[in-house]
Amino acid sequence: MSESFQELKKIYNLPDTVTVRDAADILDITRDEVRQKCQKGTLRAREGLPGSGKWKVETGQLKGQVNWELSLEKRLRIKEQSLTIAAFIQKFE
């Protein structure tokens, strides 16, 4: 896939950051492994509250990882469902 992350972000409605769960799914590792990588600084992330273990992982660095394509497909389905619901609601306005 040759698109830049910014292009992909627009097409697939990607957030700037993802949860530990999403990062673990994309990287095909455990949530604990993601948290460890965040703490060590091997993943660019920020912790919501210090010591909380609630990390937000920068999405751009996950491009091309093991389950990246599956993640994009999921985001596209969510975007399409949202657009369908919005169009349905507009019919009644």
N, CA, C and O atoms as a GROMACS GRO file, in nm:
protein
  372
    1MET      N    1   0.086  -0.117   0.000
    1MET     CA    2   0.000   0.000   0.000
    1MET      C    3   0.090   0.123   0.000
    1MET      O    4   0.173   0.141   0.089
    2SER      N    5   0.073   0.207  -0.101
    2SER     CA    6   0.163   0.321  -0.116
    2SER      C    7   0.108   0.451  -0.059
    2SER      O    8   0.178   0.552  -0.058
    3GLU      N    9  -0.016   0.451  -0.013
    3GLU     CA   10  -0.073   0.575   0.039
    3GLU      C   11   0.000   0.619   0.165
    3GLU      O   12   0.046   0.537   0.245
    4SER      N   13   0.009   0.750   0.181
    4SER     CA   14   0.067   0.803   0.304
    4SER      C   15  -0.032   0.781   0.417
    4SER      O   16  -0.151   0.757   0.394
    5PHE      N   17   0.018   0.791   0.539
    5PHE     CA   18  -0.071   0.772   0.653
    5PHE      C   19  -0.182   0.876   0.653
    5PHE      O   20  -0.295   0.844   0.687
    6GLN      N   21  -0.151   1.000   0.616
    6GLN     CA   22  -0.253   1.104   0.615
    6GLN      C   23  -0.366   1.072   0.516
    6GLN      O   24  -0.483   1.098   0.544
    7GLU      N   25  -0.330   1.015   0.401
    7GLU     CA   26  -0.433   0.974   0.304
    7GLU      C   27  -0.518   0.861   0.361
    7GLU      O   28  -0.641   0.863   0.350
    8LEU      N   29  -0.452   0.763   0.422
    8LEU     CA   30  -0.524   0.651   0.482
    8LEU      C   31  -0.615   0.699   0.594
    8LEU      O   32  -0.727   0.650   0.610
    9LYS      N   33  -0.565   0.794   0.671
    9LYS     CA   34  -0.642   0.848   0.783
    9LYS      C   35  -0.775   0.905   0.734
    9LYS      O   36  -0.879   0.885   0.797
   10LYS      N   37  -0.770   0.975   0.622
   10LYS     CA   38  -0.891   1.035   0.567
   10LYS      C   39  -0.985   0.928   0.509
   10LYS      O   40  -1.105   0.930   0.535
   11ILE      N   41  -0.930   0.837   0.431
   11ILE     CA   42  -1.011   0.733   0.366
   11ILE      C   43  -1.080   0.644   0.468
   11ILE      O   44  -1.199   0.614   0.455
   12TYR      N   45  -1.006   0.602   0.569
   12TYR     CA   46  -1.057   0.504   0.665
   12TYR      C   47  -1.104   0.565   0.796
   12TYR      O   48  -1.141   0.493   0.889
   13ASN      N   49  -1.102   0.698   0.805
   13ASN     CA   50  -1.145   0.766   0.927
   13ASN      C   51  -1.063   0.718   1.048
   13ASN      O   52  -1.119   0.687   1.154
   14LEU      N   53  -0.932   0.713   1.031
   14LEU     CA   54  -0.844   0.664   1.137
   14LEU      C   55  -0.822   0.770   1.243
   14LEU      O   56  -0.806   0.888   1.212
   15PRO      N   57  -0.821   0.729   1.369
   15PRO     CA   58  -0.790   0.823   1.476
   15PRO      C   59  -0.639   0.846   1.485
   15PRO      O   60  -0.560   0.768   1.431
   16ASP      N   61  -0.599   0.952   1.553
   16ASP     CA   62  -0.456   0.980   1.574
   16ASP      C   63  -0.393   0.875   1.666
   16ASP      O   64  -0.276   0.840   1.651
   17THR      N   65  -0.472   0.826   1.761
   17THR     CA   66  -0.424   0.726   1.855
   17THR      C   67  -0.524   0.612   1.866
   17THR      O   68  -0.643   0.629   1.837
   18VAL      N   69  -0.475   0.497   1.907
   18VAL     CA   70  -0.562   0.381   1.931
   18VAL      C   71  -0.538   0.330   2.072
   18VAL      O   72  -0.439   0.363   2.137
   19THR      N   73  -0.630   0.248   2.118
   19THR     CA   74  -0.620   0.190   2.251
   19THR      C   75  -0.515   0.079   2.253
   19THR      O   76  -0.468   0.034   2.149
   20VAL      N   77  -0.480   0.038   2.372
   20VAL     CA   78  -0.389  -0.075   2.389
   20VAL      C   79  -0.447  -0.199   2.321
   20VAL      O   80  -0.375  -0.274   2.256
   21ARG      N   81  -0.577  -0.219   2.336
   21ARG     CA   82  -0.643  -0.335   2.274
   21ARG      C   83  -0.626  -0.333   2.122
   21ARG      O   84  -0.588  -0.433   2.062
   22ASP      N   85  -0.655  -0.218   2.061
   22ASP     CA   86  -0.642  -0.208   1.916
   22ASP      C   87  -0.497  -0.227   1.871
   22ASP      O   88  -0.471  -0.296   1.772
   23ALA      N   89  -0.404  -0.167   1.943
   23ALA     CA   90  -0.262  -0.183   1.908
   23ALA      C   91  -0.220  -0.329   1.919
   23ALA      O   92  -0.146  -0.379   1.835
   24ALA      N   93  -0.266  -0.397   2.023
   24ALA     CA   94  -0.233  -0.539   2.041
   24ALA      C   95  -0.287  -0.621   1.925
   24ALA      O   96  -0.219  -0.711   1.874
   25ASP      N   97  -0.410  -0.591   1.883
   25ASP     CA   98  -0.469  -0.663   1.769
   25ASP      C   99  -0.387  -0.640   1.642
   25ASP      O  100  -0.358  -0.734   1.568
   26ILE      N  101  -0.350  -0.516   1.616
   26ILE     CA  102  -0.275  -0.482   1.495
   26ILE      C  103  -0.136  -0.545   1.497
   26ILE      O  104  -0.088  -0.594   1.395
   27LEU      N  105  -0.071  -0.544   1.613
   27LEU     CA  106   0.065  -0.597   1.625
   27LEU      C  107   0.068  -0.748   1.647
   27LEU      O  108   0.173  -0.811   1.636
   28ASP      N  109  -0.049  -0.806   1.678
   28ASP     CA  110  -0.061  -0.949   1.707
   28ASP      C  111   0.026  -0.988   1.827
   28ASP      O  112   0.099  -1.087   1.825
   29ILE      N  113   0.015  -0.905   1.933
   29ILE     CA  114   0.082  -0.933   2.059
   29ILE      C  115  -0.019  -0.910   2.171
   29ILE      O  116  -0.130  -0.863   2.145
   30THR      N  117   0.019  -0.943   2.294
   30THR     CA  118  -0.074  -0.926   2.405
   30THR      C  119  -0.082  -0.778   2.447
   30THR      O  120   0.004  -0.698   2.413
   31ARG      N  121  -0.186  -0.747   2.520
   31ARG     CA  122  -0.202  -0.611   2.572
   31ARG      C  123  -0.088  -0.576   2.667
   31ARG      O  124  -0.038  -0.463   2.668
   32ASP      N  125  -0.049  -0.674   2.748
   32ASP     CA  126   0.063  -0.649   2.840
   32ASP      C  127   0.191  -0.616   2.764
   32ASP      O  128   0.268  -0.530   2.806
   33GLU      N  129   0.214  -0.684   2.652
   33GLU     CA  130   0.333  -0.655   2.571
   33GLU      C  131   0.326  -0.513   2.514
   33GLU      O  132   0.428  -0.444   2.506
   34VAL      N  133   0.207  -0.470   2.474
   34VAL     CA  134   0.190  -0.332   2.425
   34VAL      C  135   0.223  -0.234   2.536
   34VAL      O  136   0.296  -0.137   2.515
   35ARG      N  137   0.168  -0.258   2.656
   35ARG     CA  138   0.195  -0.168   2.768
   35ARG      C  139   0.345  -0.160   2.799
   35ARG      O  140   0.399  -0.053   2.826
   36GLN      N  141   0.412  -0.276   2.794
   36GLN     CA  142   0.557  -0.278   2.819
   36GLN      C  143   0.631  -0.196   2.714
   36GLN      O  144   0.723  -0.121   2.747
   37LYS      N  145   0.591  -0.210   2.588
   37LYS     CA  146   0.655  -0.133   2.480
   37LYS      C  147   0.631   0.017   2.499
   37LYS      O  148   0.718   0.099   2.471
   38CYS      N  149   0.512   0.052   2.547
   38CYS     CA  150   0.481   0.193   2.574
   38CYS      C  151   0.570   0.246   2.686
   38CYS      O  152   0.627   0.354   2.675
   39GLN      N  153   0.581   0.168   2.793
   39GLN     CA  154   0.663   0.210   2.907
   39GLN      C  155   0.810   0.224   2.869
   39GLN      O  156   0.878   0.316   2.915
   40LYS      N  157   0.859   0.133   2.784
   40LYS     CA  158   1.000   0.136   2.742
   40LYS      C  159   1.027   0.242   2.636
   40LYS      O  160   1.142   0.278   2.611
   41GLY      N  161   0.920   0.291   2.574
   41GLY     CA  162   0.936   0.390   2.469
   41GLY      C  163   0.959   0.332   2.331
   41GLY      O  164   0.992   0.404   2.238
   42THR      N  165   0.941   0.200   2.316
   42THR     CA  166   0.957   0.139   2.184
   42THR      C  167   0.832   0.157   2.099
   42THR      O  168   0.835   0.133   1.978
   43LEU      N  169   0.722   0.197   2.161
   43LEU     CA  170   0.603   0.242   2.089
   43LEU      C  171   0.578   0.387   2.130
   43LEU      O  172   0.586   0.420   2.248
   44ARG      N  173   0.549   0.472   2.033
   44ARG     CA  174   0.515   0.611   2.065
   44ARG      C  175   0.373   0.612   2.121
   44ARG      O  176   0.278   0.575   2.053
   45ALA      N  177   0.362   0.653   2.246
   45ALA     CA  178   0.233   0.652   2.314
   45ALA      C  179   0.235   0.750   2.429
   45ALA      O  180   0.341   0.796   2.473
   46ARG      N  181   0.116   0.780   2.477
   46ARG     CA  182   0.108   0.864   2.597
   46ARG      C  183   0.007   0.800   2.693
   46ARG      O  184  -0.094   0.742   2.652
   47GLU      N  185   0.039   0.812   2.820
   47GLU     CA  186  -0.045   0.753   2.923
   47GLU      C  187  -0.145   0.858   2.970
   47GLU      O  188  -0.108   0.971   2.999
   48GLY      N  189  -0.273   0.818   2.978
   48GLY     CA  190  -0.377   0.911   3.020
   48GLY      C  191  -0.346   0.973   3.155
   48GLY      O  192  -0.330   1.094   3.166
   49LEU      N  193  -0.338   0.890   3.256
   49LEU     CA  194  -0.297   0.933   3.390
   49LEU      C  195  -0.173   0.853   3.426
   49LEU      O  196  -0.173   0.731   3.411
   50PRO      N  197  -0.069   0.918   3.474
   50PRO     CA  198   0.053   0.844   3.509
   50PRO      C  199   0.024   0.725   3.601
   50PRO      O  200  -0.043   0.739   3.704
   51GLY      N  201   0.075   0.609   3.562
   51GLY     CA  202   0.057   0.489   3.641
   51GLY      C  203  -0.074   0.416   3.618
   51GLY      O  204  -0.098   0.311   3.678
   52SER      N  205  -0.160   0.471   3.532
   52SER     CA  206  -0.292   0.410   3.510
   52SER      C  207  -0.288   0.289   3.418
   52SER      O  208  -0.377   0.204   3.424
   53GLY      N  209  -0.185   0.280   3.334
   53GLY     CA  210  -0.180   0.172   3.236
   53GLY      C  211  -0.270   0.194   3.117
   53GLY      O  212  -0.281   0.108   3.030
   54LYS      N  213  -0.336   0.308   3.112
   54LYS     CA  214  -0.426   0.343   3.001
   54LYS      C  215  -0.347   0.426   2.900
   54LYS      O  216  -0.334   0.548   2.914
   55TRP      N  217  -0.295   0.359   2.800
   55TRP     CA  218  -0.211   0.422   2.700
   55TRP      C  219  -0.288   0.450   2.573
   55TRP      O  220  -0.380   0.376   2.537
   56LYS      N  221  -0.250   0.557   2.506
   56LYS     CA  222  -0.300   0.588   2.371
   56LYS      C  223  -0.179   0.578   2.279
   56LYS      O  224  -0.082   0.654   2.293
   57VAL      N  225  -0.185   0.485   2.186
   57VAL     CA  226  -0.072   0.455   2.098
   57VAL      C  227  -0.090   0.529   1.967
   57VAL      O  228  -0.198   0.524   1.907
   58GLU      N  229   0.014   0.599   1.921
   58GLU     CA  230   0.007   0.672   1.795
   58GLU      C  231  -0.016   0.574   1.680
   58GLU      O  232   0.060   0.479   1.661
   59THR      N  233  -0.121   0.598   1.604
   59THR     CA  234  -0.165   0.506   1.500
   59THR      C  235  -0.066   0.495   1.384
   59THR      O  236  -0.045   0.386   1.332
   60GLY      N  237  -0.007   0.605   1.343
   60GLY     CA  238   0.079   0.606   1.225
   60GLY      C  239   0.192   0.505   1.227
   60GLY      O  240   0.231   0.454   1.122
   61GLN      N  241   0.246   0.476   1.345
   61GLN     CA  242   0.357   0.383   1.355
   61GLN      C  243   0.315   0.237   1.334
   61GLN      O  244   0.400   0.149   1.322
   62LEU      N  245   0.184   0.212   1.332
   62LEU     CA  246   0.134   0.075   1.317
   62LEU      C  247   0.112   0.036   1.172
   62LEU      O  248   0.085  -0.081   1.142
   63LYS      N  249   0.125   0.133   1.082
   63LYS     CA  250   0.106   0.105   0.940
   63LYS      C  251   0.201  -0.005   0.894
   63LYS      O  252   0.321  -0.001   0.922
   64GLY      N  253   0.145  -0.104   0.825
   64GLY     CA  254   0.224  -0.213   0.771
   64GLY      C  255   0.249  -0.328   0.866
   64GLY      O  256   0.313  -0.426   0.829
   65GLN      N  257   0.199  -0.318   0.988
   65GLN     CA  258   0.218  -0.427   1.084
   65GLN      C  259   0.129  -0.547   1.050
   65GLN      O  260   0.047  -0.540   0.958
   66VAL      N  261   0.145  -0.656   1.123
   66VAL     CA  262   0.083  -0.785   1.093
   66VAL      C  263  -0.065  -0.775   1.056
   66VAL      O  264  -0.105  -0.825   0.951
   67ASN      N  265  -0.144  -0.712   1.138
   67ASN     CA  266  -0.289  -0.706   1.115
   67ASN      C  267  -0.336  -0.567   1.072
   67ASN      O  268  -0.453  -0.532   1.092
   68TRP      N  269  -0.248  -0.489   1.013
   68TRP     CA  270  -0.283  -0.354   0.969
   68TRP      C  271  -0.398  -0.356   0.869
   68TRP      O  272  -0.494  -0.280   0.883
   69GLU      N  273  -0.390  -0.442   0.769
   69GLU     CA  274  -0.494  -0.448   0.665
   69GLU      C  275  -0.629  -0.485   0.725
   69GLU      O  276  -0.731  -0.427   0.687
   70LEU      N  277  -0.631  -0.580   0.819
   70LEU     CA  278  -0.756  -0.617   0.885
   70LEU      C  279  -0.814  -0.499   0.962
   70LEU      O  280  -0.935  -0.478   0.965
   71SER      N  281  -0.726  -0.424   1.024
   71SER     CA  282  -0.770  -0.306   1.098
   71SER      C  283  -0.832  -0.203   1.005
   71SER      O  284  -0.934  -0.142   1.038
   72LEU      N  285  -0.772  -0.183   0.887
   72LEU     CA  286  -0.828  -0.089   0.789
   72LEU      C  287  -0.965  -0.135   0.741
   72LEU      O  288  -1.057  -0.054   0.728
   73GLU      N  289  -0.978  -0.265   0.716
   73GLU     CA  290  -1.108  -0.318   0.672
   73GLU      C  291  -1.214  -0.294   0.778
   73GLU      O  292  -1.327  -0.257   0.746
   74LYS      N  293  -1.180  -0.315   0.904
   74LYS     CA  294  -1.273  -0.292   1.015
   74LYS      C  295  -1.314  -0.145   1.021
   74LYS      O  296  -1.432  -0.113   1.034
   75ARG      N  297  -1.215  -0.055   1.011
   75ARG     CA  298  -1.244   0.089   1.014
   75ARG      C  299  -1.334   0.130   0.898
   75ARG      O  300  -1.422   0.214   0.914
   76LEU      N  301  -1.310   0.072   0.780
   76LEU     CA  302  -1.391   0.104   0.663
   76LEU      C  303  -1.535   0.059   0.683
   76LEU      O  304  -1.628   0.131   0.647
   77ARG      N  305  -1.555  -0.060   0.739
   77ARG     CA  306  -1.691  -0.108   0.769
   77ARG      C  307  -1.761  -0.014   0.866
   77ARG      O  308  -1.878   0.020   0.847
   78ILE      N  309  -1.690   0.029   0.969
   78ILE     CA  310  -1.748   0.121   1.068
   78ILE      C  311  -1.786   0.253   1.000
   78ILE      O  312  -1.893   0.307   1.026
   79LYS      N  313  -1.698   0.305   0.916
   79LYS     CA  314  -1.725   0.430   0.846
   79LYS      C  315  -1.848   0.416   0.756
   79LYS      O  316  -1.934   0.503   0.755
   80GLU      N  317  -1.855   0.306   0.681
   80GLU     CA  318  -1.969   0.284   0.591
   80GLU      C  319  -2.099   0.270   0.669
   80GLU      O  320  -2.202   0.323   0.626
   81GLN      N  321  -2.096   0.200   0.782
   81GLN     CA  322  -2.216   0.187   0.865
   81GLN      C  323  -2.260   0.322   0.918
   81GLN      O  324  -2.379   0.352   0.921
   82SER      N  325  -2.165   0.404   0.960
   82SER     CA  326  -2.197   0.538   1.011
   82SER      C  327  -2.262   0.624   0.903
   82SER      O  328  -2.358   0.695   0.929
   83LEU      N  329  -2.208   0.617   0.781
   83LEU     CA  330  -2.264   0.694   0.670
   83LEU      C  331  -2.405   0.646   0.636
   83LEU      O  332  -2.492   0.727   0.604
   84THR      N  333  -2.427   0.515   0.641
   84THR     CA  334  -2.560   0.459   0.614
   84THR      C  335  -2.660   0.507   0.718
   84THR      O  336  -2.771   0.545   0.684
   85ILE      N  337  -2.621   0.504   0.843
   85ILE     CA  338  -2.709   0.549   0.951
   85ILE      C  339  -2.738   0.698   0.936
   85ILE      O  340  -2.852   0.741   0.953
   86ALA      N  341  -2.636   0.777   0.905
   86ALA     CA  342  -2.656   0.921   0.888
   86ALA      C  343  -2.752   0.950   0.773
   86ALA      O  344  -2.838   1.037   0.785
   87ALA      N  345  -2.738   0.877   0.662
   87ALA     CA  346  -2.828   0.896   0.548
   87ALA      C  347  -2.970   0.859   0.586
   87ALA      O  348  -3.065   0.926   0.544
   88PHE      N  349  -2.986   0.754   0.662
   88PHE     CA  350  -3.119   0.710   0.706
   88PHE      C  351  -3.184   0.817   0.794
   88PHE      O  352  -3.302   0.848   0.778
   89ILE      N  353  -3.108   0.872   0.887
   89ILE     CA  354  -3.160   0.974   0.978
   89ILE      C  355  -3.198   1.100   0.901
   89ILE      O  356  -3.299   1.164   0.933
   90GLN      N  357  -3.120   1.136   0.800
   90GLN     CA  358  -3.149   1.256   0.721
   90GLN      C  359  -3.284   1.246   0.650
   90GLN      O  360  -3.347   1.349   0.624
   91LYS      N  361  -3.328   1.127   0.619
   91LYS     CA  362  -3.457   1.109   0.553
   91LYS      C  363  -3.571   1.161   0.639
   91LYS      O  364  -3.676   1.201   0.587
   92PHE      N  365  -3.552   1.161   0.770
   92PHE     CA  366  -3.659   1.199   0.862
   92PHE      C  367  -3.645   1.341   0.914
   92PHE      O  368  -3.724   1.384   0.999
   93GLU      N  369  -3.549   1.414   0.866
   93GLU     CA  370  -3.531   1.553   0.913
   93GLU      C  371  -3.609   1.649   0.828
   93GLU      O  372  -3.606   1.769   0.852
   0.00000   0.00000   0.00000
